[in-house]
């Protein structure tokens, strides 16, 4: 029986590994293109201009999280479960309603911020020259929200390659084509126009790809239970606001309030570089989350833990060389962006440690969400968010960029450790790397 269980576990893991392999390739291409894009932006704009770009970008990403209302992750959960039994009408219904909801809310926010951009630039950041770039970038609230949503929809429908193209590859590819002429002509505003146009094109590609999926063609959409959708989405909304807005972007925003645009430019570049580590985790997530949903639907916790541990071990093993490079050679890596960025080496090393904790804890948040424990994930995220904001205000005045990095890294560690503890309490499983188990399998 044990041998049979191990054989089944390895069969499931091979399915995940095959899916993750193509995801790794696409994520690797996307990560390389994104790194090159950030280098080009930094070289063209300098630290000061890059700071204005990152301040407007972070504002729009926060707005996008608000606009999505947790619907992207909620629809991921419902579509993933419907895929198990091929309930096509239900899948199409969830996708169409989620698109309509997100388009409406993001449009309202985009118009509001575009109008209020001069006030935000002066009274929040103390940088009047941010007004025009922020007004332009606000339009991306719609395009980036739709890009994120359709990527999650494709992922849930097991369309992994298109999902990876939409979420990580096509935007930096398109932006690299546009960035030089637009920035040369319009400066920081040109970089922001590039972001708006590129994300809009990629979102359109994702929507067209979804509509051309054979299983969804000619299907009459079943109106979803919107009350159930929002019941699931509301805890997720609070969760994603903290995880995708507060924890990654609050230190940068607070640095923008308390520091200089040049500080923000250096820290923003370090943050984007540190996120390269995450492409291993995100690529694995793309392959493994539908499998997790399948295990949970069948109440097969043993296979879930076995595959989860193997996936986390593989991800950590692949990411270690990158993480060590960032820690030991941060200054040299940051100098690629330009001489004035080299002072961000310490910040990059600190951020890399925080992302390492994220890697070794694995997809704990997604597991709890798929199982229906959104409120538990939300509470852990809120704890991490409080750490982020509190430490940012406490450390940035004295430590500057290093203080922002410390606040970010510690908040990531705290929230992920909390999630790991809760996964054991609620589901009695652990997906931390298990080197001995992985070796024997």
N, C-alpha and C positions, 0 to 999 in steps of 0.2 A: 504493500500500500504506500509506503514512504517513497519507494522508487518511482511508483506511478505518479505520485503527487509532484515529485521533483521533475519528472519528465514533462508533465503538464505545465508546471511553472516555467520550465525552460522554453517550451513551445510558445507560451504567451510572451515571454521576454524576447524571444527571437523576432516575433511580430513587431514588438515595440522597437527593438534594435534596428530592424530593417527600415521602419518608418522614420526612426530618429536619424539614421545615416543620411538619408536624403535631406532631412531637415537640417542636419549639421552642415551639409554642403551649402545649402541655400543660406542658412544663417551665417555661415562663414563668409560667403560672398557679400551678404548684406552688411556684416560687421566691417569687412574690409572697405567697402564703398562708403559706409557711414564715417569711418575713421578718416578716410581720404577727404570726404566732404568737409568735416570739421577742421581738418588741417588747412584746406583751401580757404574756408571762411576766415579762420584766424589769420592766415597770411595776408588775405586781401583787406581785412578790416582792422587788424591789430587788436591789442587787448581791450582798448577802450570801445571800439566799435563792436567787437565780439560781445562785450558786456551788455551793450544796448540790445544786441540780437538775442542773447540768452534771457534777458529780463522780459522782453516781449514774448519770446517762445515759452518761457515757464508760465507766464500769465495765461496764455492760450491753452496750454496743456491742462492747467488747473480748471479753466472754464470748460474744457471738453469733458473732464471727469464729472463736473456738475451737470452738464448737458445730457450725458449718457444715462444718468439716474440709476446706475447699476443694471440697466436693461441689457447691456452687452454680455455681462457675466451670467445674468439670469437666463437669457436666451440660450447661452452656451449650455447651461445645465439642462434646460427643457429639450433643446434640439438633440443633444447627445443621448438623452434617454429615449427620445422618440426614434432615433436612428436604430436602436437595438431591435425594434420590432417593425422597422420600415413604415412608420406612420407618416407618409409623405404629406398628406393634407395638413396635418398638425404642424409639421416642420415648416412648410411654406407659410402657414398662418402666423407662426411665431416670428419668422423672419420679416415678413411684410409689416406687421404691426410694430415691431421694434424699430424698423427703418423709419416709419412715419413718426413715431414718438421722438426719436433722436433728432431727426431733421427739424422738427418743429421747435424743440427746446433749444437746440444749438443756434438756430437762426435768430431767435429772440435775444440770446446772450451776445451773439456777434454784433448785432445792431446796437445794443446797449453800450457795449465796450467801445465800439468805434466812435460813438457820439461822446462818450465820457473820457476818451483817451487823453485829451489835454489836462483834465483835472487829475487823472490817475498819475500821469507823468510828473506833475508838479507837486501834488500833495502827498503822494504815497512814496515815490522814489526820489523826489527832489531833483529830477533831471528833465527839464523842459524839452530837450532835444529828443527825448523818447516818444513824444506825442505822435508824430507822424508814423514812425515804424510800428508803434503799438496799434494804431488805428488800422494800418494795413494788415498786420498779423492777425487781428481779431477775426478777419474773414475766414481764417483757417480753423476757427472753432467748429464750423460746419464740416469742412472737408476732412479734418483730422478725426472728428467724431465718427463720421461715416466710414472712414478708412478702418478705424479700430473695430467698429461694429461688424462690418462685413468680413473682416479677418477672423473674428471670433465665430461668426456664423459658418464660414468655410471650414474652420478647424473642427467645429462640432459635427459637421457633415462628413468628416474624414476626407475632406479635400485638402490634404496637407500641403501639397506643393503650391497650389494657388494661394493658400493662406500664408505661407512663408513669403511668397513673392510680394503679396500685398503688405504684409506687416514689416518686412525688413529689407527687401532687395530693390523694389522698383522706385521707391521714393528717393533714396540717395543716388540711384542711377540717373533718374530724371533731373534731380537737382544739380548734379555735377555738370550736366549739359547746359543748364541755364545760368548757373551761379556766376561764372566769370563775366559774361556780357552784362548781366543785370546789375551786378555789384559795381562794375566799372562805370556804369551809367548813372546809377542811383544810390550808391553807397549802401548803408545799412538797410534802407528801405528796399533796395534791390534784392538783398538777401531774403528779406521778408516776403517780397513778391514771389521769389523763387519757391519759398516754402508753401505759400498758398496755392500756386499753380500746380506744383508737383504733387502735393497731397490730393488735390482735386482730381488730377488725372489718374492717380493710383486708385482712389476710391471708385471712380467710374469703371476702371478695369475690373475691380473686385465685384461690383454689382453686375456687370455684364457676364462675368464668369459664372456667378451664381445662377443667373437667369437662363444660362445655356446648359446647365446641368440636366442631363436627360431625365433623371428621376423626378425632377421638379417641373418639367415642361408639361403644360396642359393640365396641371393639378389644380383642382378647386381648393383654395385655401380655407382651412377651418378656423373660424374666429377663435382665438385663444381666450382662456379665462383671464381677463385683464386683472381682475382682483387678485388671483393667484400669482400672476406675473409680477405685480407690484408688491405683493406680500413677500415674495422671494427677493425682489429687487431692492426694497428699502434698506434692509440690513446690509446688503451688498453695496448700496450707494454710499452709506457711511464708511464702509470698509474700503472701497476703492478710492474714496476721497482722501482717506488717510494714507493708504498704501501707494497710490499713484500721484497724489498731489502734495500732501503735507510732507511725508517722509523724504521723497527724492527732491522736492523743489522748494520747500520752506527755507532750508538753510541758504539757498541761492537768493531767494526773495528777501530774506532778512539781511543778508550780506549787501544786497542792493540798497536797502534802506539805511544801513549803518556804515557801509564802506563806499568804495568808488566803483565806477563802471569797469575800470581796469581789474580790480579785485574780482568782480563778477565774471569778467571774461576769462581770467585764469582759472577760477574755480569751476566755471561752466565747462571749460575744456577738460579739466581733470575728471569731472563727473562723467562726461561722455566717454572718456577713455576707460574709466573703471567699469562702465556698463558693458564693455566688450566681454568681460568675464561671464556676464549673464547669458550670452548667446548660447552657451552650452546648456544651461538650465532651460531656457525658453525653447530651444530646439527639442529637447527631450520632452518637455511639457506637451508640445504640439502632438507628439506621437503617443504619449502615455495617458493623457487625460481621457480620451475616448475609451481606452482600455480600462481605466479606473472606473468609469461610469458603468461599463459592462460588468465588471466584478461586483460592484455595489448592487446593481440591478439583480444579479444572481445570488447575492449574499455570500460570495466566495472571498472571505477575508484572508484566508491562508494564501491564496494565489496573489491577492492584492499586495500583501506585505512582502512576499517573496520577489515579485516583479518590481515593486517600489524600491526595495533595498538594492537590488541589482542595478536599477536605473540610476539611483543616487550615487552608488559607488562608481559607476562608469563616468558619470558627469563630473564628479570630484576629481577622478584620476586624470581626465582630459584637461581640466581647468588649472590644475596645480602649476604647470610650467608658466602659464600666462600670469597667474597671480604672483608667483615669485619674481617674475621679470618686472612687474609693476612695483613691487615692494623694494626690490634691490636697485632698480634702475629708473626710478620715477623721474628724476631730474633730466636724464638724457632723453627719455621718451617725451616729456613735456616740451623740451627745447625744439622738437620737430615743428611745433606750432609757431615758433619764433623765439628769439632770445628772451623777450620779456615774459614768456610763459614758463621758463625754466624754474622759477621760484615756486611753481605748483607741484614740485616733485614730492614733497612731504605730504601734501594733501592727497595726491594720487596713492601713495603707499597706505595711508590711513583708510581711504575709501576701498582699496583692494581687500583689506582685512575684513571690513564689513560685508563686502560681497562674498567673501569666502564662507562666512557663516550662513549666508543665504543659500549657497550651493550645497553645503553638507546637510542642511535640514531638508532640502528637497521640496516637493510639491505639496507640503502639508496643508497649506491654505486651500488649494483646490480640492483636496480630498475631503476636508471638513465641509466645504461648500456643497460638493456633490452629494454628500451624505445628509445635508440639510441643517448643518450647524453654523449657519451664517452669522448668528449672533455671537457665537464664541470667537469666530475669526475677527469679527468687528471689534470685540472687546480687546483682543490682543493688539489689533492695529491701533486702537485709540491709545493704549498704553505707549506703544512705540511713537505715535504722533506727539504725545505729551512730552516724551523724552526729546524728540526732535526740536520742538519749539522752545522748550525750557532751556536746553543746552545751547541752542543757537543764540538766544538772547544773552545767556550767561557767558559764553566763550568767545563769540565773535568780537565784542569790543576790545578784548585784550589779545586774542590770538589771531584774529582776522581769518584768513583763508583756512589755516589749520584748525581753527575753532569750528568753522562750518563743516569741515570734513569729519571732525571728531563727533559732532552732533549727529551727522548723517549715519556714520558707521555704527555708533552705539545704538541708535534707534532701530536700525536694521537687525542688529544682533538680538536686542531685547524682544522685538516683536516675533522673530522667528523661533527663538527659544520658547517663548510663551505658546506658540502654535504647536510646537513639538510636544510639549507637556500636555496640552489639551487633546492632541490626537491620541495619545496613550489613554487619557482619562475617558474619552468618549468612545473610542473604537478599539482600544486595547491592541494597537499595532504601532510599530516603530519602523520608519523607513530611512533612518540614518545609515550611512555607509557601513557595510558589513564585509570587510575585506576577506575574512576567513570563509564566510558563506559564499561569497562571489567566486573565490578561488576554487572551491570544491565543486561548483556547478559548471 
